[in-house]
Each structure stands twice: as structure tokens, then as C-alpha cells.
Amino acid sequence: MAAKKCPVCQWEIKEDGKQVKVDGKVVLVCCDECAAKVKAQPAKYINPR
């Protein structure tokens, strides 16, 4: 099974990670700092291009 990567910093997500709910979707990140970045710019991480 491949390790999950944080969409913010690309680090491996250890254990359960942190779940951030934005715009009715859940984004899994590695830490509180990345969770804050998702909350600040949700479109960047929900619909990456």
C-alpha cells in the first residue's frame, strides 16, 4: 500500500493525519500547520491544477 502524501507539503502522512473540512469536503493533511494553509486557501488544495 502506497503511503499517503500531504497535498500541502508532500510529506508522508503518519498515523491518521489531520482532517480539514472545507466547502463540504474533507482534506487529509500531515499537521496543524498544513491544516491552517488548507483553511486559508481551500480552492488550491481541493481542486489542484
mmCIF entry with sequence, helices, sheets and N, C-alpha, C, O atoms, coordinates in Angstrom:
data_MODEL
# 
_entry.id   MODEL 
# 
_entity.id                         1 
_entity.type                       polymer 
_entity.pdbx_number_of_molecules   1 
# 
_entity_poly.entity_id                      1 
_entity_poly.type                           'polypeptide(L)' 
_entity_poly.nstd_linkage                   no 
_entity_poly.nstd_monomer                   no 
_entity_poly.pdbx_seq_one_letter_code       MAAKKCPVCQWEIKEDGKQVKVDGKVVLVCCDECAAKVKAQPAKYINPR 
_entity_poly.pdbx_seq_one_letter_code_can   MAAKKCPVCQWEIKEDGKQVKVDGKVVLVCCDECAAKVKAQPAKYINPR 
_entity_poly.pdbx_strand_id                 A 
# 
loop_
_entity_poly_seq.entity_id 
_entity_poly_seq.num 
_entity_poly_seq.mon_id 
_entity_poly_seq.hetero 
1 1  MET n 
1 2  ALA n 
1 3  ALA n 
1 4  LYS n 
1 5  LYS n 
1 6  CYS n 
1 7  PRO n 
1 8  VAL n 
1 9  CYS n 
1 10 GLN n 
1 11 TRP n 
1 12 GLU n 
1 13 ILE n 
1 14 LYS n 
1 15 GLU n 
1 16 ASP n 
1 17 GLY n 
1 18 LYS n 
1 19 GLN n 
1 20 VAL n 
1 21 LYS n 
1 22 VAL n 
1 23 ASP n 
1 24 GLY n 
1 25 LYS n 
1 26 VAL n 
1 27 VAL n 
1 28 LEU n 
1 29 VAL n 
1 30 CYS n 
1 31 CYS n 
1 32 ASP n 
1 33 GLU n 
1 34 CYS n 
1 35 ALA n 
1 36 ALA n 
1 37 LYS n 
1 38 VAL n 
1 39 LYS n 
1 40 ALA n 
1 41 GLN n 
1 42 PRO n 
1 43 ALA n 
1 44 LYS n 
1 45 TYR n 
1 46 ILE n 
1 47 ASN n 
1 48 PRO n 
1 49 ARG n 
# 
_struct_asym.id          A 
_struct_asym.entity_id   1 
# 
loop_
_struct_conf.conf_type_id 
_struct_conf.id 
_struct_conf.pdbx_PDB_helix_id 
_struct_conf.beg_label_comp_id 
_struct_conf.beg_label_asym_id 
_struct_conf.beg_label_seq_id 
_struct_conf.pdbx_beg_PDB_ins_code 
_struct_conf.end_label_comp_id 
_struct_conf.end_label_asym_id 
_struct_conf.end_label_seq_id 
_struct_conf.pdbx_end_PDB_ins_code 
_struct_conf.beg_auth_comp_id 
_struct_conf.beg_auth_asym_id 
_struct_conf.beg_auth_seq_id 
_struct_conf.end_auth_comp_id 
_struct_conf.end_auth_asym_id 
_struct_conf.end_auth_seq_id 
_struct_conf.pdbx_PDB_helix_class 
_struct_conf.details 
_struct_conf.pdbx_PDB_helix_length 
HELX_P HELX_P1 AA1 ASP A 32 ? ALA A 40 ? ASP A 32 ALA A 40 1 ? 9 
HELX_P HELX_P2 AA2 PRO A 42 ? ILE A 46 ? PRO A 42 ILE A 46 1 ? 5 
# 
_struct_conf_type.id          HELX_P 
_struct_conf_type.criteria    ? 
_struct_conf_type.reference   ? 
# 
_struct_sheet.id               AA1 
_struct_sheet.type             ? 
_struct_sheet.number_strands   2 
_struct_sheet.details          ? 
# 
_struct_sheet_order.sheet_id     AA1 
_struct_sheet_order.range_id_1   1 
_struct_sheet_order.range_id_2   2 
_struct_sheet_order.offset       ? 
_struct_sheet_order.sense        anti-parallel 
# 
loop_
_struct_sheet_range.sheet_id 
_struct_sheet_range.id 
_struct_sheet_range.beg_label_comp_id 
_struct_sheet_range.beg_label_asym_id 
_struct_sheet_range.beg_label_seq_id 
_struct_sheet_range.pdbx_beg_PDB_ins_code 
_struct_sheet_range.end_label_comp_id 
_struct_sheet_range.end_label_asym_id 
_struct_sheet_range.end_label_seq_id 
_struct_sheet_range.pdbx_end_PDB_ins_code 
_struct_sheet_range.beg_auth_comp_id 
_struct_sheet_range.beg_auth_asym_id 
_struct_sheet_range.beg_auth_seq_id 
_struct_sheet_range.end_auth_comp_id 
_struct_sheet_range.end_auth_asym_id 
_struct_sheet_range.end_auth_seq_id 
AA1 1 LYS A 18 ? VAL A 22 ? LYS A 18 VAL A 22 
AA1 2 LYS A 25 ? VAL A 29 ? LYS A 25 VAL A 29 
# 
loop_
_atom_site.group_PDB 
_atom_site.id 
_atom_site.type_symbol 
_atom_site.label_atom_id 
_atom_site.label_alt_id 
_atom_site.label_comp_id 
_atom_site.label_asym_id 
_atom_site.label_entity_id 
_atom_site.label_seq_id 
_atom_site.pdbx_PDB_ins_code 
_atom_site.Cartn_x 
_atom_site.Cartn_y 
_atom_site.Cartn_z 
_atom_site.occupancy 
_atom_site.B_iso_or_equiv 
_atom_site.pdbx_formal_charge 
_atom_site.auth_seq_id 
_atom_site.auth_comp_id 
_atom_site.auth_asym_id 
_atom_site.auth_atom_id 
_atom_site.pdbx_PDB_model_num 
ATOM 1   N N  . MET A 1 1  ? 0.846   -1.190 0.000   1.00 0.00 ? 1  MET A N  1 
ATOM 2   C CA . MET A 1 1  ? 0.000   0.000  0.000   1.00 0.00 ? 1  MET A CA 1 
ATOM 3   C C  . MET A 1 1  ? 0.886   1.246  0.000   1.00 0.00 ? 1  MET A C  1 
ATOM 4   O O  . MET A 1 1  ? 1.799   1.363  0.817   1.00 0.00 ? 1  MET A O  1 
ATOM 5   N N  . ALA A 1 2  ? 0.622   2.147  -0.889  1.00 0.00 ? 2  ALA A N  1 
ATOM 6   C CA . ALA A 1 2  ? 1.418   3.376  -1.001  1.00 0.00 ? 2  ALA A CA 1 
ATOM 7   C C  . ALA A 1 2  ? 1.100   4.312  0.158   1.00 0.00 ? 2  ALA A C  1 
ATOM 8   O O  . ALA A 1 2  ? -0.041  4.385  0.616   1.00 0.00 ? 2  ALA A O  1 
ATOM 9   N N  . ALA A 1 3  ? 2.103   5.017  0.620   1.00 0.00 ? 3  ALA A N  1 
ATOM 10  C CA . ALA A 1 3  ? 1.917   5.995  1.689   1.00 0.00 ? 3  ALA A CA 1 
ATOM 11  C C  . ALA A 1 3  ? 1.138   7.183  1.144   1.00 0.00 ? 3  ALA A C  1 
ATOM 12  O O  . ALA A 1 3  ? 1.293   7.566  -0.015  1.00 0.00 ? 3  ALA A O  1 
ATOM 13  N N  . LYS A 1 4  ? 0.309   7.753  1.989   1.00 0.00 ? 4  LYS A N  1 
ATOM 14  C CA . LYS A 1 4  ? -0.440  8.942  1.590   1.00 0.00 ? 4  LYS A CA 1 
ATOM 15  C C  . LYS A 1 4  ? 0.453   10.154 1.742   1.00 0.00 ? 4  LYS A C  1 
ATOM 16  O O  . LYS A 1 4  ? 1.217   10.261 2.701   1.00 0.00 ? 4  LYS A O  1 
ATOM 17  N N  . LYS A 1 5  ? 0.352   11.065 0.792   1.00 0.00 ? 5  LYS A N  1 
ATOM 18  C CA . LYS A 1 5  ? 1.143   12.289 0.810   1.00 0.00 ? 5  LYS A CA 1 
ATOM 19  C C  . LYS A 1 5  ? 0.247   13.482 1.142   1.00 0.00 ? 5  LYS A C  1 
ATOM 20  O O  . LYS A 1 5  ? -0.899  13.556 0.700   1.00 0.00 ? 5  LYS A O  1 
ATOM 21  N N  . CYS A 1 6  ? 0.780   14.397 1.914   1.00 0.00 ? 6  CYS A N  1 
ATOM 22  C CA . CYS A 1 6  ? 0.082   15.627 2.260   1.00 0.00 ? 6  CYS A CA 1 
ATOM 23  C C  . CYS A 1 6  ? -0.021  16.490 1.000   1.00 0.00 ? 6  CYS A C  1 
ATOM 24  O O  . CYS A 1 6  ? 0.987   16.690 0.322   1.00 0.00 ? 6  CYS A O  1 
ATOM 25  N N  . PRO A 1 7  ? -1.200  17.003 0.669   1.00 0.00 ? 7  PRO A N  1 
ATOM 26  C CA . PRO A 1 7  ? -1.345  17.826 -0.531  1.00 0.00 ? 7  PRO A CA 1 
ATOM 27  C C  . PRO A 1 7  ? -0.688  19.203 -0.409  1.00 0.00 ? 7  PRO A C  1 
ATOM 28  O O  . PRO A 1 7  ? -0.531  19.906 -1.407  1.00 0.00 ? 7  PRO A O  1 
ATOM 29  N N  . VAL A 1 8  ? -0.307  19.586 0.805   1.00 0.00 ? 8  VAL A N  1 
ATOM 30  C CA . VAL A 1 8  ? 0.299   20.893 1.021   1.00 0.00 ? 8  VAL A CA 1 
ATOM 31  C C  . VAL A 1 8  ? 1.818   20.828 0.889   1.00 0.00 ? 8  VAL A C  1 
ATOM 32  O O  . VAL A 1 8  ? 2.409   21.589 0.122   1.00 0.00 ? 8  VAL A O  1 
ATOM 33  N N  . CYS A 1 9  ? 2.454   19.919 1.635   1.00 0.00 ? 9  CYS A N  1 
ATOM 34  C CA . CYS A 1 9  ? 3.924   19.884 1.664   1.00 0.00 ? 9  CYS A CA 1 
ATOM 35  C C  . CYS A 1 9  ? 4.519   18.618 1.044   1.00 0.00 ? 9  CYS A C  1 
ATOM 36  O O  . CYS A 1 9  ? 5.738   18.501 0.920   1.00 0.00 ? 9  CYS A O  1 
ATOM 37  N N  . GLN A 1 10 ? 3.659   17.671 0.656   1.00 0.00 ? 10 GLN A N  1 
ATOM 38  C CA . GLN A 1 10 ? 4.074   16.412 0.030   1.00 0.00 ? 10 GLN A CA 1 
ATOM 39  C C  . GLN A 1 10 ? 4.801   15.455 0.977   1.00 0.00 ? 10 GLN A C  1 
ATOM 40  O O  . GLN A 1 10 ? 5.407   14.488 0.515   1.00 0.00 ? 10 GLN A O  1 
ATOM 41  N N  . TRP A 1 11 ? 4.756   15.699 2.278   1.00 0.00 ? 11 TRP A N  1 
ATOM 42  C CA . TRP A 1 11 ? 5.340   14.778 3.243   1.00 0.00 ? 11 TRP A CA 1 
ATOM 43  C C  . TRP A 1 11 ? 4.420   13.585 3.416   1.00 0.00 ? 11 TRP A C  1 
ATOM 44  O O  . TRP A 1 11 ? 3.223   13.679 3.141   1.00 0.00 ? 11 TRP A O  1 
ATOM 45  N N  . GLU A 1 12 ? 4.957   12.482 3.861   1.00 0.00 ? 12 GLU A N  1 
ATOM 46  C CA . GLU A 1 12 ? 4.147   11.296 4.145   1.00 0.00 ? 12 GLU A CA 1 
ATOM 47  C C  . GLU A 1 12 ? 3.254   11.591 5.346   1.00 0.00 ? 12 GLU A C  1 
ATOM 48  O O  . GLU A 1 12 ? 3.698   12.179 6.332   1.00 0.00 ? 12 GLU A O  1 
ATOM 49  N N  . ILE A 1 13 ? 1.994   11.177 5.254   1.00 0.00 ? 13 ILE A N  1 
ATOM 50  C CA . ILE A 1 13 ? 1.061   11.378 6.361   1.00 0.00 ? 13 ILE A CA 1 
ATOM 51  C C  . ILE A 1 13 ? 1.211   10.205 7.317   1.00 0.00 ? 13 ILE A C  1 
ATOM 52  O O  . ILE A 1 13 ? 0.952   9.060  6.948   1.00 0.00 ? 13 ILE A O  1 
ATOM 53  N N  . LYS A 1 14 ? 1.625   10.485 8.532   1.00 0.00 ? 14 LYS A N  1 
ATOM 54  C CA . LYS A 1 14 ? 1.815   9.471  9.567   1.00 0.00 ? 14 LYS A CA 1 
ATOM 55  C C  . LYS A 1 14 ? 0.508   9.257  10.320  1.00 0.00 ? 14 LYS A C  1 
ATOM 56  O O  . LYS A 1 14 ? -0.294  10.177 10.475  1.00 0.00 ? 14 LYS A O  1 
ATOM 57  N N  . GLU A 1 15 ? 0.311   8.031  10.780  1.00 0.00 ? 15 GLU A N  1 
ATOM 58  C CA . GLU A 1 15 ? -0.864  7.665  11.552  1.00 0.00 ? 15 GLU A CA 1 
ATOM 59  C C  . GLU A 1 15 ? -2.139  8.103  10.828  1.00 0.00 ? 15 GLU A C  1 
ATOM 60  O O  . GLU A 1 15 ? -2.354  7.727  9.676   1.00 0.00 ? 15 GLU A O  1 
ATOM 61  N N  . ASP A 1 16 ? -2.974  8.883  11.485  1.00 0.00 ? 16 ASP A N  1 
ATOM 62  C CA . ASP A 1 16 ? -4.244  9.302  10.885  1.00 0.00 ? 16 ASP A CA 1 
ATOM 63  C C  . ASP A 1 16 ? -4.174  10.673 10.229  1.00 0.00 ? 16 ASP A C  1 
ATOM 64  O O  . ASP A 1 16 ? -5.084  11.039 9.485   1.00 0.00 ? 16 ASP A O  1 
ATOM 65  N N  . GLY A 1 17 ? -3.129  11.435 10.483  1.00 0.00 ? 17 GLY A N  1 
ATOM 66  C CA . GLY A 1 17 ? -3.033  12.776 9.935   1.00 0.00 ? 17 GLY A CA 1 
ATOM 67  C C  . GLY A 1 17 ? -4.076  13.695 10.550  1.00 0.00 ? 17 GLY A C  1 
ATOM 68  O O  . GLY A 1 17 ? -4.628  13.395 11.609  1.00 0.00 ? 17 GLY A O  1 
ATOM 69  N N  . LYS A 1 18 ? -4.337  14.782 9.908   1.00 0.00 ? 18 LYS A N  1 
ATOM 70  C CA . LYS A 1 18 ? -5.335  15.771 10.354  1.00 0.00 ? 18 LYS A CA 1 
ATOM 71  C C  . LYS A 1 18 ? -6.371  15.926 9.257   1.00 0.00 ? 18 LYS A C  1 
ATOM 72  O O  . LYS A 1 18 ? -6.018  16.090 8.089   1.00 0.00 ? 18 LYS A O  1 
ATOM 73  N N  . GLN A 1 19 ? -7.645  15.876 9.620   1.00 0.00 ? 19 GLN A N  1 
ATOM 74  C CA . GLN A 1 19 ? -8.715  16.079 8.651   1.00 0.00 ? 19 GLN A CA 1 
ATOM 75  C C  . GLN A 1 19 ? -9.196  17.520 8.736   1.00 0.00 ? 19 GLN A C  1 
ATOM 76  O O  . GLN A 1 19 ? -9.457  18.039 9.821   1.00 0.00 ? 19 GLN A O  1 
ATOM 77  N N  . VAL A 1 20 ? -9.308  18.157 7.574   1.00 0.00 ? 20 VAL A N  1 
ATOM 78  C CA . VAL A 1 20 ? -9.793  19.527 7.490   1.00 0.00 ? 20 VAL A CA 1 
ATOM 79  C C  . VAL A 1 20 ? -11.049 19.512 6.636   1.00 0.00 ? 20 VAL A C  1 
ATOM 80  O O  . VAL A 1 20 ? -11.021 19.033 5.502   1.00 0.00 ? 20 VAL A O  1 
ATOM 81  N N  . LYS A 1 21 ? -12.155 20.031 7.167   1.00 0.00 ? 21 LYS A N  1 
ATOM 82  C CA . LYS A 1 21 ? -13.399 20.116 6.398   1.00 0.00 ? 21 LYS A CA 1 
ATOM 83  C C  . LYS A 1 21 ? -13.546 21.523 5.849   1.00 0.00 ? 21 LYS A C  1 
ATOM 84  O O  . LYS A 1 21 ? -13.610 22.495 6.602   1.00 0.00 ? 21 LYS A O  1 
ATOM 85  N N  . VAL A 1 22 ? -13.599 21.619 4.519   1.00 0.00 ? 22 VAL A N  1 
ATOM 86  C CA . VAL A 1 22 ? -13.803 22.898 3.841   1.00 0.00 ? 22 VAL A CA 1 
ATOM 87  C C  . VAL A 1 22 ? -14.708 22.685 2.643   1.00 0.00 ? 22 VAL A C  1 
ATOM 88  O O  . VAL A 1 22 ? -14.555 21.714 1.902   1.00 0.00 ? 22 VAL A O  1 
ATOM 89  N N  . ASP A 1 23 ? -15.635 23.582 2.459   1.00 0.00 ? 23 ASP A N  1 
ATOM 90  C CA . ASP A 1 23 ? -16.566 23.519 1.326   1.00 0.00 ? 23 ASP A CA 1 
ATOM 91  C C  . ASP A 1 23 ? -17.233 22.153 1.197   1.00 0.00 ? 23 ASP A C  1 
ATOM 92  O O  . ASP A 1 23 ? -17.452 21.670 0.086   1.00 0.00 ? 23 ASP A O  1 
ATOM 93  N N  . GLY A 1 24 ? -17.556 21.531 2.329   1.00 0.00 ? 24 GLY A N  1 
ATOM 94  C CA . GLY A 1 24 ? -18.243 20.243 2.319   1.00 0.00 ? 24 GLY A CA 1 
ATOM 95  C C  . GLY A 1 24 ? -17.358 19.058 1.953   1.00 0.00 ? 24 GLY A C  1 
ATOM 96  O O  . GLY A 1 24 ? -17.860 17.951 1.757   1.00 0.00 ? 24 GLY A O  1 
ATOM 97  N N  . LYS A 1 25 ? -16.063 19.271 1.859   1.00 0.00 ? 25 LYS A N  1 
ATOM 98  C CA . LYS A 1 25 ? -15.128 18.195 1.524   1.00 0.00 ? 25 LYS A CA 1 
ATOM 99  C C  . LYS A 1 25 ? -14.107 18.052 2.640   1.00 0.00 ? 25 LYS A C  1 
ATOM 100 O O  . LYS A 1 25 ? -13.849 18.991 3.392   1.00 0.00 ? 25 LYS A O  1 
ATOM 101 N N  . VAL A 1 26 ? -13.532 16.860 2.732   1.00 0.00 ? 26 VAL A N  1 
ATOM 102 C CA . VAL A 1 26 ? -12.518 16.588 3.746   1.00 0.00 ? 26 VAL A CA 1 
ATOM 103 C C  . VAL A 1 26 ? -11.165 16.450 3.060   1.00 0.00 ? 26 VAL A C  1 
ATOM 104 O O  . VAL A 1 26 ? -11.017 15.691 2.103   1.00 0.00 ? 26 VAL A O  1 
ATOM 105 N N  . VAL A 1 27 ? -10.187 17.189 3.559   1.00 0.00 ? 27 VAL A N  1 
ATOM 106 C CA . VAL A 1 27 ? -8.823  17.125 3.043   1.00 0.00 ? 27 VAL A CA 1 
ATOM 107 C C  . VAL A 1 27 ? -7.952  16.558 4.161   1.00 0.00 ? 27 VAL A C  1 
ATOM 108 O O  . VAL A 1 27 ? -7.986  17.060 5.284   1.00 0.00 ? 27 VAL A O  1 
ATOM 109 N N  . LEU A 1 28 ? -7.179  15.526 3.869   1.00 0.00 ? 28 LEU A N  1 
ATOM 110 C CA . LEU A 1 28 ? -6.290  14.917 4.845   1.00 0.00 ? 28 LEU A CA 1 
ATOM 111 C C  . LEU A 1 28 ? -4.892  15.497 4.684   1.00 0.00 ? 28 LEU A C  1 
ATOM 112 O O  . LEU A 1 28 ? -4.309  15.441 3.602   1.00 0.00 ? 28 LEU A O  1 
ATOM 113 N N  . VAL A 1 29 ? -4.355  16.059 5.776   1.00 0.00 ? 29 VAL A N  1 
ATOM 114 C CA . VAL A 1 29 ? -3.023  16.663 5.758   1.00 0.00 ? 29 VAL A CA 1 
ATOM 115 C C  . VAL A 1 29 ? -2.188  16.071 6.887   1.00 0.00 ? 29 VAL A C  1 
ATOM 116 O O  . VAL A 1 29 ? -2.691  15.297 7.701   1.00 0.00 ? 29 VAL A O  1 
ATOM 117 N N  . CYS A 1 30 ? -0.901  16.440 6.932   1.00 0.00 ? 30 CYS A N  1 
ATOM 118 C CA . CYS A 1 30 ? 0.012   15.824 7.893   1.00 0.00 ? 30 CYS A CA 1 
ATOM 119 C C  . CYS A 1 30 ? 0.082   16.519 9.254   1.00 0.00 ? 30 CYS A C  1 
ATOM 120 O O  . CYS A 1 30 ? 0.427   15.884 10.250  1.00 0.00 ? 30 CYS A O  1 
ATOM 121 N N  . CYS A 1 31 ? -0.241  17.818 9.308   1.00 0.00 ? 31 CYS A N  1 
ATOM 122 C CA . CYS A 1 31 ? -0.039  18.538 10.574  1.00 0.00 ? 31 CYS A CA 1 
ATOM 123 C C  . CYS A 1 31 ? -0.961  19.759 10.674  1.00 0.00 ? 31 CYS A C  1 
ATOM 124 O O  . CYS A 1 31 ? -1.659  20.114 9.724   1.00 0.00 ? 31 CYS A O  1 
ATOM 125 N N  . ASP A 1 32 ? -0.940  20.384 11.850  1.00 0.00 ? 32 ASP A N  1 
ATOM 126 C CA . ASP A 1 32 ? -1.770  21.572 12.083  1.00 0.00 ? 32 ASP A CA 1 
ATOM 127 C C  . ASP A 1 32 ? -1.386  22.735 11.174  1.00 0.00 ? 32 ASP A C  1 
ATOM 128 O O  . ASP A 1 32 ? -2.254  23.487 10.731  1.00 0.00 ? 32 ASP A O  1 
ATOM 129 N N  . GLU A 1 33 ? -0.097  22.886 10.894  1.00 0.00 ? 33 GLU A N  1 
ATOM 130 C CA . GLU A 1 33 ? 0.362   23.976 10.028  1.00 0.00 ? 33 GLU A CA 1 
ATOM 131 C C  . GLU A 1 33 ? -0.215  23.828 8.617   1.00 0.00 ? 33 GLU A C  1 
ATOM 132 O O  . GLU A 1 33 ? -0.662  24.807 8.020   1.00 0.00 ? 33 GLU A O  1 
ATOM 133 N N  . CYS A 1 34 ? -0.204  22.607 8.090   1.00 0.00 ? 34 CYS A N  1 
ATOM 134 C CA . CYS A 1 34 ? -0.768  22.378 6.756   1.00 0.00 ? 34 CYS A CA 1 
ATOM 135 C C  . CYS A 1 34 ? -2.288  22.523 6.788   1.00 0.00 ? 34 CYS A C  1 
ATOM 136 O O  . CYS A 1 34 ? -2.885  22.984 5.816   1.00 0.00 ? 34 CYS A O  1 
ATOM 137 N N  . ALA A 1 35 ? -2.915  22.134 7.890   1.00 0.00 ? 35 ALA A N  1 
ATOM 138 C CA . ALA A 1 35 ? -4.363  22.301 8.031   1.00 0.00 ? 35 ALA A CA 1 
ATOM 139 C C  . ALA A 1 35 ? -4.735  23.778 7.947   1.00 0.00 ? 35 ALA A C  1 
ATOM 140 O O  . ALA A 1 35 ? -5.736  24.131 7.323   1.00 0.00 ? 35 ALA A O  1 
ATOM 141 N N  . ALA A 1 36 ? -3.940  24.637 8.569   1.00 0.00 ? 36 ALA A N  1 
ATOM 142 C CA . ALA A 1 36 ? -4.193  26.080 8.525   1.00 0.00 ? 36 ALA A CA 1 
ATOM 143 C C  . ALA A 1 36 ? -4.057  26.611 7.107   1.00 0.00 ? 36 ALA A C  1 
ATOM 144 O O  . ALA A 1 36 ? -4.818  27.487 6.697   1.00 0.00 ? 36 ALA A O  1 
ATOM 145 N N  . LYS A 1 37 ? -3.096  26.089 6.355   1.00 0.00 ? 37 LYS A N  1 
ATOM 146 C CA . LYS A 1 37 ? -2.914  26.528 4.974   1.00 0.00 ? 37 LYS A CA 1 
ATOM 147 C C  . LYS A 1 37 ? -4.101  26.124 4.105   1.00 0.00 ? 37 LYS A C  1 
ATOM 148 O O  . LYS A 1 37 ? -4.514  26.882 3.226   1.00 0.00 ? 37 LYS A O  1 
ATOM 149 N N  . VAL A 1 38 ? -4.653  24.934 4.346   1.00 0.00 ? 38 VAL A N  1 
ATOM 150 C CA . VAL A 1 38 ? -5.832  24.491 3.589   1.00 0.00 ? 38 VAL A CA 1 
ATOM 151 C C  . VAL A 1 38 ? -7.022  25.382 3.913   1.00 0.00 ? 38 VAL A C  1 
ATOM 152 O O  . VAL A 1 38 ? -7.776  25.759 3.016   1.00 0.00 ? 38 VAL A O  1 
ATOM 153 N N  . LYS A 1 39 ? -7.197  25.719 5.180   1.00 0.00 ? 39 LYS A N  1 
ATOM 154 C CA . LYS A 1 39 ? -8.306  26.592 5.575   1.00 0.00 ? 39 LYS A CA 1 
ATOM 155 C C  . LYS A 1 39 ? -8.164  27.982 4.968   1.00 0.00 ? 39 LYS A C  1 
ATOM 156 O O  . LYS A 1 39 ? -9.160  28.620 4.629   1.00 0.00 ? 39 LYS A O  1 
ATOM 157 N N  . ALA A 1 40 ? -6.927  28.451 4.831   1.00 0.00 ? 40 ALA A N  1 
ATOM 158 C CA . ALA A 1 40 ? -6.686  29.793 4.283   1.00 0.00 ? 40 ALA A CA 1 
ATOM 159 C C  . ALA A 1 40 ? -6.902  29.841 2.776   1.00 0.00 ? 40 ALA A C  1 
ATOM 160 O O  . ALA A 1 40 ? -7.364  30.857 2.255   1.00 0.00 ? 40 ALA A O  1 
ATOM 161 N N  . GLN A 1 41 ? -6.575  28.756 2.061   1.00 0.00 ? 41 GLN A N  1 
ATOM 162 C CA . GLN A 1 41 ? -6.705  28.708 0.597   1.00 0.00 ? 41 GLN A CA 1 
ATOM 163 C C  . GLN A 1 41 ? -7.304  27.367 0.165   1.00 0.00 ? 41 GLN A C  1 
ATOM 164 O O  . GLN A 1 41 ? -6.622  26.570 -0.480  1.00 0.00 ? 41 GLN A O  1 
ATOM 165 N N  . PRO A 1 42 ? -8.559  27.109 0.509   1.00 0.00 ? 42 PRO A N  1 
ATOM 166 C CA . PRO A 1 42 ? -9.138  25.789 0.230   1.00 0.00 ? 42 PRO A CA 1 
ATOM 167 C C  . PRO A 1 42 ? -9.165  25.415 -1.252  1.00 0.00 ? 42 PRO A C  1 
ATOM 168 O O  . PRO A 1 42 ? -8.941  24.251 -1.583  1.00 0.00 ? 42 PRO A O  1 
ATOM 169 N N  . ALA A 1 43 ? -9.429  26.351 -2.142  1.00 0.00 ? 43 ALA A N  1 
ATOM 170 C CA . ALA A 1 43 ? -9.516  26.021 -3.574  1.00 0.00 ? 43 ALA A CA 1 
ATOM 171 C C  . ALA A 1 43 ? -8.196  25.481 -4.114  1.00 0.00 ? 43 ALA A C  1 
ATOM 172 O O  . ALA A 1 43 ? -8.188  24.657 -5.029  1.00 0.00 ? 43 ALA A O  1 
ATOM 173 N N  . LYS A 1 44 ? -7.103  25.934 -3.562  1.00 0.00 ? 44 LYS A N  1 
ATOM 174 C CA . LYS A 1 44 ? -5.779  25.495 -4.014  1.00 0.00 ? 44 LYS A CA 1 
ATOM 175 C C  . LYS A 1 44 ? -5.555  24.013 -3.735  1.00 0.00 ? 44 LYS A C  1 
ATOM 176 O O  . LYS A 1 44 ? -4.846  23.346 -4.488  1.00 0.00 ? 44 LYS A O  1 
ATOM 177 N N  . TYR A 1 45 ? -6.151  23.486 -2.661  1.00 0.00 ? 45 TYR A N  1 
ATOM 178 C CA . TYR A 1 45 ? -5.911  22.104 -2.259  1.00 0.00 ? 45 TYR A CA 1 
ATOM 179 C C  . TYR A 1 45 ? -7.084  21.172 -2.551  1.00 0.00 ? 45 TYR A C  1 
ATOM 180 O O  . TYR A 1 45 ? -6.894  19.958 -2.627  1.00 0.00 ? 45 TYR A O  1 
ATOM 181 N N  . ILE A 1 46 ? -8.279  21.709 -2.714  1.00 0.00 ? 46 ILE A N  1 
ATOM 182 C CA . ILE A 1 46 ? -9.428  20.868 -3.055  1.00 0.00 ? 46 ILE A CA 1 
ATOM 183 C C  . ILE A 1 46 ? -9.451  20.564 -4.546  1.00 0.00 ? 46 ILE A C  1 
ATOM 184 O O  . ILE A 1 46 ? -9.762  19.444 -4.950  1.00 0.00 ? 46 ILE A O  1 
ATOM 185 N N  . ASN A 1 47 ? -9.126  21.545 -5.350  1.00 0.00 ? 47 ASN A N  1 
ATOM 186 C CA . ASN A 1 47 ? -9.122  21.388 -6.811  1.00 0.00 ? 47 ASN A CA 1 
ATOM 187 C C  . ASN A 1 47 ? -7.747  21.734 -7.373  1.00 0.00 ? 47 ASN A C  1 
ATOM 188 O O  . ASN A 1 47 ? -7.596  22.721 -8.093  1.00 0.00 ? 47 ASN A O  1 
ATOM 189 N N  . PRO A 1 48 ? -6.727  20.904 -7.036  1.00 0.00 ? 48 PRO A N  1 
ATOM 190 C CA . PRO A 1 48 ? -5.392  21.241 -7.531  1.00 0.00 ? 48 PRO A CA 1 
ATOM 191 C C  . PRO A 1 48 ? -5.302  21.169 -9.053  1.00 0.00 ? 48 PRO A C  1 
ATOM 192 O O  . PRO A 1 48 ? -5.993  20.369 -9.684  1.00 0.00 ? 48 PRO A O  1 
ATOM 193 N N  . ARG A 1 49 ? -4.444  22.011 -9.640  1.00 0.00 ? 49 ARG A N  1 
ATOM 194 C CA . ARG A 1 49 ? -4.278  22.028 -11.096 1.00 0.00 ? 49 ARG A CA 1 
ATOM 195 C C  . ARG A 1 49 ? -2.866  21.763 -11.464 1.00 0.00 ? 49 ARG A C  1 
ATOM 196 O O  . ARG A 1 49 ? -2.532  21.737 -12.648 1.00 0.00 ? 49 ARG A O  1 
# 
